[in-house]
Amino acid sequence: MMLELAVNATVTTSTAATGGAAAPSDVVVNLLIFIMATFLGTELIRHVSRLLHTPLMALTNAISSVSMVAALIVMSETSNSTLLILATVGVALACTNIVSGFILVERIVRLFKPAKPKVKPAEAPAK
């Protein structure tokens, strides 16, 4: 409910101020935030030790699920075809990231499980 109110307040504020289109300054600010987040994320991921890789994958799965829910909310409330296409692409990419992340984490966890000792079949009694 609170998220829906925040989305509606943001949409009505930006569209009322610009007559329905995004202001050029908003686009530039959002683009700069995206570029800075991309570089920051790349540097953080590059310097993570191997021991933290699995928890980090689980965290990115959680972040992807939040972005997928946000894109689904945008898809349900928009009438702009460009936003609908971008939200659809966002849902597809987030879903792909979540599924592949769970597959990778499961494989990594399986590597750390102790191997079961191989049981040799009982030898047949000699006749």
Backbone as a chain_set.jsonl record, in Angstrom:
{"seq": "MMLELAVNATVTTSTAATGGAAAPSDVVVNLLIFIMATFLGTELIRHVSRLLHTPLMALTNAISSVSMVAALIVMSETSNSTLLILATVGVALACTNIVSGFILVERIVRLFKPAKPKVKPAEAPAK", "coords": {"N": [[0.823, -1.182, 0.0], [1.911, 1.263, 0.863], [4.028, 1.475, -0.936], [2.654, 1.669, -3.324], [1.366, 4.123, -2.983], [3.618, 5.782, -2.915], [4.642, 5.41, -5.498], [2.52, 6.402, -7.045], [2.48, 9.07, -6.141], [4.98, 9.964, -7.026], [4.745, 9.668, -9.804], [2.552, 11.384, -10.397], [3.596, 13.831, -9.547], [5.872, 14.235, -11.209], [4.73, 14.164, -13.769], [2.86, 16.204, -13.644], [4.42, 18.455, -13.395], [5.818, 18.591, -15.793], [4.025, 18.327, -17.804], [3.366, 15.739, -18.609], [5.618, 14.54, -19.736], [8.952, 13.378, -19.065], [11.218, 15.446, -17.327], [14.142, 16.951, -18.756], [16.304, 17.279, -16.963], [15.733, 15.379, -15.005], [16.086, 13.007, -16.407], [18.821, 13.1, -16.987], [19.921, 13.083, -14.386], [18.985, 10.581, -13.473], [20.294, 8.927, -15.321], [22.989, 9.431, -14.678], [23.032, 8.408, -12.065], [22.552, 5.728, -12.627], [24.879, 5.073, -14.118], [26.903, 5.541, -12.218], [26.164, 3.645, -10.271], [26.571, 1.327, -11.73], [29.399, 1.3, -12.149], [30.25, 1.283, -9.459], [29.103, -1.137, -8.543], [30.458, -2.954, -10.202], [33.13, -2.65, -9.334], [32.875, -3.421, -6.649], [32.086, -6.123, -6.863], [34.287, -7.179, -8.184], [36.285, -7.168, -6.256], [35.637, -8.986, -4.286], [36.174, -11.633, -2.015], [36.672, -15.171, -2.563], [35.369, -16.686, -0.649], [33.161, -15.234, 0.061], [31.524, -15.337, -2.098], [29.218, -17.017, -2.519], [27.289, -16.126, -0.508], [27.025, -13.539, -1.516], [25.917, -13.976, -4.024], [23.414, -14.937, -3.23], [22.418, -12.614, -2.087], [22.274, -10.896, -4.315], [20.292, -12.222, -5.688], [18.108, -11.661, -4.058], [17.974, -8.871, -4.369], [17.383, -8.755, -7.081], [14.869, -9.89, -7.053], [13.412, -7.902, -5.759], [13.622, -5.816, -7.631], [12.251, -7.023, -9.692], [9.643, -7.208, -8.687], [9.092, -4.47, -8.47], [9.176, -3.745, -11.189], [7.008, -5.231, -12.104], [4.943, -3.893, -10.796], [5.124, -1.412, -12.074], [4.477, -2.251, -14.657], [1.8, -2.928, -14.327], [0.542, -0.515, -13.9], [1.055, 1.369, -15.878], [0.463, 3.305, -18.842], [1.993, 4.029, -20.86], [3.707, 2.999, -23.672], [6.481, 2.717, -24.017], [7.5, 2.6, -21.39], [6.223, 0.268, -20.636], [7.445, -1.653, -22.278], [10.12, -1.443, -21.379], [9.763, -2.207, -18.697], [8.891, -4.833, -19.077], [11.166, -5.992, -20.228], [12.849, -5.631, -18.046], [11.631, -7.336, -16.144], [12.005, -9.804, -17.414], [14.843, -9.979, -17.488], [15.47, -9.841, -14.734], [14.167, -12.132, -13.832], [15.608, -14.107, -15.192], [18.119, -13.7, -13.993], [17.537, -14.377, -11.327], [16.779, -17.114, -11.497], [19.082, -18.315, -12.677], [20.934, -17.589, -10.744], [20.063, -19.017, -8.467], [20.496, -21.605, -9.407], [23.291, -21.622, -9.719], [24.14, -21.11, -7.061], [23.157, -23.396, -5.792], [24.729, -25.365, -7.023], [27.278, -24.609, -6.095], [26.991, -24.924, -3.334], [26.594, -27.657, -3.266], [29.147, -28.512, -3.906], [30.529, -28.192, -1.521], [29.467, -30.033, 0.192], [30.03, -33.011, 2.061], [31.426, -35.853, 0.477], [29.666, -38.853, -0.172], [30.644, -41.98, 1.069], [31.677, -44.498, -1.169], [29.912, -47.404, -1.51], [30.869, -50.655, -1.706], [29.636, -53.279, -3.686], [28.394, -56.25, -2.208], [30.383, -59.118, -2.279], [29.72, -61.927, -4.314], [29.015, -65.14, -3.001], [31.386, -67.784, -3.299], [30.981, -70.683, -5.32]], "CA": [[0.0, 0.0, 0.0], [2.782, 2.434, 0.931], [4.776, 1.544, -2.179], [1.729, 2.144, -4.351], [1.203, 5.555, -2.759], [4.862, 6.454, -3.311], [4.722, 5.38, -6.963], [1.522, 7.339, -7.562], [2.905, 10.437, -5.837], [6.098, 10.285, -7.901], [4.248, 9.797, -11.179], [1.734, 12.586, -10.549], [4.441, 15.01, -9.38], [6.72, 14.455, -12.381], [3.932, 14.437, -14.966], [2.202, 17.496, -13.5], [5.413, 19.514, -13.57], [6.33, 18.66, -17.156], [2.969, 18.136, -18.787], [3.282, 14.352, -19.057], [6.913, 14.011, -20.169], [10.005, 13.499, -18.064], [12.068, 16.625, -17.499], [15.499, 16.572, -19.165], [17.204, 17.184, -15.82], [15.462, 14.102, -14.349], [16.691, 11.947, -17.219], [20.27, 13.188, -16.802], [20.224, 12.638, -13.023], [18.778, 9.134, -13.423], [21.358, 8.303, -16.105], [24.217, 9.514, -13.881], [22.906, 7.451, -10.959], [22.723, 4.392, -13.212], [26.286, 4.883, -14.481], [27.685, 5.422, -10.978], [25.834, 2.359, -9.656], [27.214, 0.288, -12.538], [30.825, 1.261, -11.822], [30.397, 0.871, -8.065], [28.811, -2.572, -8.479], [31.543, -3.687, -10.849], [34.298, -2.634, -8.455], [32.596, -4.222, -5.459], [32.076, -7.538, -7.231], [35.635, -7.571, -8.573], [37.169, -7.283, -5.097], [35.056, -9.889, -3.284], [36.93, -12.876, -1.899], [35.931, -16.358, -3.002], [34.541, -17.184, 0.446], [31.922, -14.463, 0.136], [30.819, -15.367, -3.371], [27.892, -17.622, -2.398], [26.345, -15.191, 0.122], [26.803, -12.405, -2.4], [24.959, -14.43, -5.04], [22.097, -14.971, -2.6], [21.986, -11.233, -1.915], [21.866, -10.353, -5.614], [18.992, -12.811, -6.004], [17.108, -10.897, -3.318], [17.853, -7.567, -5.018], [16.685, -8.968, -8.35], [13.448, -10.115, -6.799], [12.817, -6.605, -5.464], [13.482, -5.079, -8.887], [11.213, -7.671, -10.487], [8.351, -6.771, -8.135], [8.911, -3.074, -8.868], [8.844, -3.713, -12.62], [5.63, -5.721, -12.246], [4.06, -2.801, -10.386], [5.133, -0.435, -13.162], [3.736, -2.835, -15.781], [0.358, -2.949, -14.064], [-0.02, 0.823, -13.756], [1.46, 2.312, -16.911], [-0.2, 3.299, -20.141], [3.039, 4.407, -21.799], [4.237, 1.773, -24.28], [7.927, 2.633, -23.782], [7.693, 2.097, -20.036], [5.765, -1.12, -20.605], [8.492, -2.465, -22.899], [11.26, -1.461, -20.468], [9.411, -3.014, -17.526], [8.867, -6.231, -19.507], [12.569, -6.407, -20.34], [13.355, -5.715, -16.678], [11.112, -8.563, -15.522], [12.674, -10.951, -18.041], [16.23, -10.031, -17.033], [15.501, -10.168, -13.306], [13.784, -13.543, -13.692], [16.763, -14.887, -15.635], [19.148, -13.584, -12.968], [17.12, -15.126, -10.141], [16.841, -18.555, -11.767], [20.474, -18.736, -12.843], [21.603, -17.424, -9.453], [19.731, -20.158, -7.613], [21.165, -22.794, -9.954], [24.716, -21.529, -9.379], [24.32, -21.261, -5.616], [22.933, -24.801, -5.473], [25.927, -26.105, -7.453], [28.389, -24.278, -5.221], [26.734, -25.56, -2.048], [26.807, -29.088, -3.467], [30.591, -28.754, -3.898], [31.041, -28.201, -0.16], [28.913, -31.155, 0.948], [30.968, -34.138, 2.067], [31.083, -36.926, -0.467], [29.247, -40.097, 0.452], [31.6, -43.049, 0.733], [31.146, -45.464, -2.119], [29.704, -48.727, -0.917], [31.16, -51.709, -2.69], [28.631, -54.334, -3.607], [28.87, -57.465, -1.524], [30.86, -60.117, -3.245], [28.887, -63.129, -4.366], [29.723, -66.287, -2.399], [31.964, -68.728, -4.271], [30.279, -71.981, -5.334]], "C": [[0.874, 1.256, 0.0], [3.578, 2.607, -0.357], [3.901, 2.094, -3.293], [1.502, 3.643, -4.212], [2.435, 6.327, -3.197], [4.999, 6.506, -4.828], [3.745, 6.38, -7.556], [1.922, 8.782, -7.314], [4.042, 10.864, -6.745], [5.628, 10.52, -9.318], [3.45, 11.069, -11.342], [2.572, 13.846, -10.396], [5.26, 15.286, -10.634], [5.894, 14.776, -13.62], [3.223, 15.776, -14.864], [3.18, 18.628, -13.778], [5.832, 19.667, -15.026], [5.256, 18.437, -18.208], [2.936, 16.732, -19.356], [4.597, 13.749, -19.5], [7.937, 14.21, -19.052], [10.863, 14.715, -18.371], [13.467, 16.175, -17.899], [16.462, 16.441, -17.994], [16.982, 15.874, -15.067], [16.126, 12.956, -15.1], [18.201, 11.932, -17.014], [20.66, 12.681, -15.413], [20.069, 11.127, -12.922], [19.859, 8.384, -14.193], [22.683, 8.326, -15.34], [24.182, 8.538, -12.706], [23.118, 6.034, -11.476], [24.185, 4.108, -13.539], [27.143, 4.719, -13.224], [27.415, 4.093, -10.287], [26.487, 1.208, -10.412], [28.697, 0.177, -12.198], [31.064, 0.8, -10.386], [30.153, -0.627, -7.914], [29.912, -3.41, -9.082], [32.765, -3.752, -9.949], [34.073, -3.469, -7.194], [32.666, -5.707, -5.758], [33.496, -8.01, -7.533], [36.537, -7.843, -7.374], [36.604, -8.166, -3.987], [35.879, -11.171, -3.236], [36.049, -14.057, -2.287], [35.023, -16.903, -1.908], [33.201, -16.465, 0.529], [31.081, -14.559, -1.131], [29.41, -15.918, -3.248], [26.914, -16.717, -1.66], [26.044, -13.977, -0.755], [25.818, -12.758, -3.509], [23.545, -14.465, -4.461], [21.547, -13.558, -2.419], [21.548, -10.626, -3.243], [20.557, -10.974, -6.081], [17.88, -12.048, -5.296], [16.89, -9.521, -3.951], [17.111, -7.699, -6.342], [15.203, -9.208, -8.131], [12.74, -8.811, -6.459], [12.631, -5.807, -6.75], [12.419, -5.703, -9.783], [9.827, -7.264, -9.989], [8.069, -5.32, -8.529], [8.538, -2.964, -10.341], [7.435, -4.235, -12.863], [4.617, -4.66, -11.833], [3.98, -1.75, -11.484], [4.331, -0.963, -14.353], [2.227, -2.77, -15.563], [-0.266, -1.562, -14.082], [0.301, 1.783, -14.893], [0.586, 2.19, -18.153], [0.784, 3.696, -21.241], [3.683, 3.137, -22.357], [5.743, 1.621, -24.062], [8.22, 2.088, -22.384], [7.269, 0.64, -19.919], [6.816, -2.056, -21.194], [9.707, -2.566, -21.967], [10.98, -2.305, -19.227], [9.369, -4.492, -17.88], [10.282, -6.779, -19.64], [13.18, -6.554, -18.951], [12.891, -6.972, -15.963], [11.818, -9.784, -16.095], [14.119, -11.092, -17.558], [16.337, -10.398, -15.557], [15.141, -11.63, -13.077], [14.936, -14.455, -14.111], [17.866, -14.87, -14.586], [18.795, -14.399, -11.732], [17.275, -16.619, -10.366], [18.287, -19.027, -11.897], [21.254, -18.581, -11.541], [21.313, -18.578, -8.514], [20.403, -21.431, -8.106], [22.643, -22.779, -9.574], [24.964, -21.722, -7.892], [24.135, -22.72, -5.21], [24.138, -25.647, -5.875], [27.099, -25.845, -6.526], [28.209, -24.936, -3.857], [26.963, -27.061, -2.144], [28.295, -29.434, -3.467], [31.135, -28.903, -2.48], [30.451, -29.317, 0.693], [29.915, -32.301, 0.939], [30.476, -35.242, 1.138], [30.685, -38.173, 0.315], [30.25, -41.183, 0.091], [30.924, -44.061, -0.195], [31.068, -46.836, -1.455], [29.945, -49.765, -2.008], [30.09, -52.779, -2.574], [29.24, -55.578, -2.946], [29.26, -58.506, -2.558], [29.976, -61.348, -3.164], [29.675, -64.301, -3.774], [30.197, -67.258, -3.477], [31.229, -70.057, -4.179], [31.23, -73.096, -5.465]], "O": [[0.625, 2.195, -0.756], [3.786, 3.727, -0.823], [4.356, 2.893, -4.111], [1.45, 4.358, -5.213], [2.32, 7.403, -3.784], [5.421, 7.521, -5.383], [4.098, 7.126, -8.469], [1.727, 9.634, -8.181], [4.072, 12.01, -7.194], [6.065, 11.469, -9.969], [3.638, 11.782, -12.328], [2.287, 14.847, -11.054], [5.343, 16.43, -11.082], [6.319, 15.586, -14.444], [3.0, 16.431, -15.883], [2.796, 19.654, -14.341], [6.168, 20.772, -15.453], [5.568, 18.367, -19.397], [2.51, 16.551, -20.496], [4.682, 12.528, -19.632], [7.798, 15.097, -18.21], [11.195, 14.981, -19.526], [13.936, 15.134, -17.439], [17.347, 15.586, -18.018], [17.938, 15.306, -14.539], [16.669, 12.038, -14.485], [18.797, 10.863, -16.881], [21.627, 11.931, -15.279], [20.927, 10.457, -12.349], [20.295, 7.316, -13.763], [23.421, 7.34, -15.356], [25.193, 7.912, -12.389], [23.79, 5.23, -10.83], [24.677, 3.013, -13.265], [28.014, 3.85, -13.177], [28.342, 3.473, -9.766], [26.91, 0.225, -9.804], [29.199, -0.925, -11.98], [31.977, 0.016, -10.128], [30.915, -1.312, -7.231], [30.267, -4.458, -8.543], [33.376, -4.813, -9.818], [34.987, -4.149, -6.728], [33.245, -6.47, -4.985], [33.864, -9.128, -7.172], [37.455, -8.658, -7.462], [37.066, -8.086, -2.849], [36.239, -11.73, -4.272], [34.824, -13.942, -2.33], [34.004, -17.524, -2.212], [32.219, -17.027, 1.014], [30.03, -13.924, -1.223], [28.482, -15.344, -3.818], [25.791, -16.543, -2.133], [24.931, -13.451, -0.732], [24.982, -11.937, -3.888], [22.589, -14.067, -5.128], [20.348, -13.33, -2.581], [20.547, -9.912, -3.29], [19.789, -10.328, -6.794], [16.821, -11.816, -5.879], [15.755, -9.057, -4.056], [16.296, -6.842, -6.684], [14.374, -8.777, -8.933], [11.581, -8.628, -6.832], [11.586, -5.183, -6.941], [11.76, -4.999, -10.548], [8.933, -7.004, -10.794], [6.94, -4.979, -8.882], [7.67, -2.168, -10.7], [6.736, -3.731, -13.742], [3.557, -4.538, -12.446], [2.897, -1.252, -11.793], [3.592, -0.21, -14.987], [1.467, -2.579, -16.512], [-1.477, -1.435, -14.259], [-0.154, 2.926, -14.862], [0.05, 1.127, -18.466], [0.434, 3.694, -22.421], [4.153, 2.294, -21.594], [6.231, 0.498, -23.935], [9.08, 1.223, -22.214], [7.887, -0.133, -19.187], [7.048, -3.14, -20.659], [10.26, -3.651, -21.786], [11.855, -3.034, -18.759], [9.771, -5.328, -17.07], [10.562, -7.899, -19.214], [13.94, -7.49, -18.701], [13.671, -7.606, -15.252], [12.189, -10.694, -15.354], [14.568, -12.198, -17.255], [17.205, -11.183, -15.175], [15.736, -12.293, -12.228], [15.204, -15.461, -13.455], [18.482, -15.9, -14.314], [19.666, -15.045, -11.149], [17.839, -17.319, -9.525], [18.671, -20.028, -11.292], [22.152, -19.378, -11.268], [22.215, -19.068, -7.835], [20.835, -22.252, -7.298], [23.188, -23.8, -9.154], [25.899, -22.423, -7.505], [24.879, -23.226, -4.371], [24.526, -26.553, -5.138], [27.844, -26.77, -6.202], [29.171, -25.45, -3.285], [27.472, -27.672, -1.205], [28.669, -30.537, -3.068], [32.089, -29.649, -2.254], [30.901, -29.524, 1.82], [30.578, -32.54, -0.071], [29.28, -35.517, 1.036], [31.292, -38.503, 1.333], [30.66, -41.294, -1.065], [29.76, -44.42, -0.017], [32.051, -47.341, -0.913], [29.319, -49.752, -3.068], [29.687, -53.14, -1.468], [30.418, -55.893, -3.11], [28.571, -58.734, -3.552], [29.543, -61.754, -2.086], [30.873, -64.433, -4.024], [29.486, -67.517, -4.449], [30.891, -70.508, -3.085], [30.82, -74.257, -5.494]]}, "num_chains": 1, "name": "protein.A"}
